[in-house]
Amino acid sequence: MVRPPIGEGSLGDPPSRRAVYVISVAAELAGMHPQTLRIYERKGLVDPTRTPGGSRRFSDMDLARLHRIQELTTGGLNLEGVRRVLELETEVMRLHAQLDQVRREAKEAIEGAHRHYRRELVPLNQAPVPYRSARPRPRG
């Protein structure tokens, strides 16, 4: 893997989101022609960061997306099909994250209810008492 140059991108960004590759390097790493990357950008398939001067900068995430686009086009999809698949994959990831959040919240609510009920329960300490019938025993 190529390391991002020191000083480029914000230090708070995870390395995979830091836009550090110029279009020629990104195209070479993705195994594509730079013009292909421009077409993908025009079609809305990739959205590279722009420098104040207007130059494109690609991140590792952009490169992963370019590889995914390449997989889909090699599999026979046209660019509109690729756009739709990428859109649906993004939606699935968003829904998975939302589901995980709901599960965490439900688990916390259940644990909170259990803690609440445990506080309300009063310990019952009863010694065993032998059974005695209320009816008198027949003599005999």
C-alpha angles and dihedrals in degrees: 000000000000113000117230114250115262113258098023121112124014116298091228092062118094110248092250091060097043108110104221109136121092115222095262093053093043091050091050093048091048093045093239139115116261089239089059090057090051090051091049089051092050090050090051095245095122131023110198120192116257125223119226086262092055099253118143119245121191127204131208087260090055089051091051089051091050089052090050090050089051091051091051096046091046087053090059105265121137119226094266089053090048090050091052094047091050090048091051093046089053090050091050091051090049091050092048090053091048091049091050089051092050090048091051091049092048092049091050091048092050092047090048091051091050091050090049093050092047090056091051095049114098114213111243114212110188125164115218113266120204114244116254122183117233091219118085116249117249113248122230 
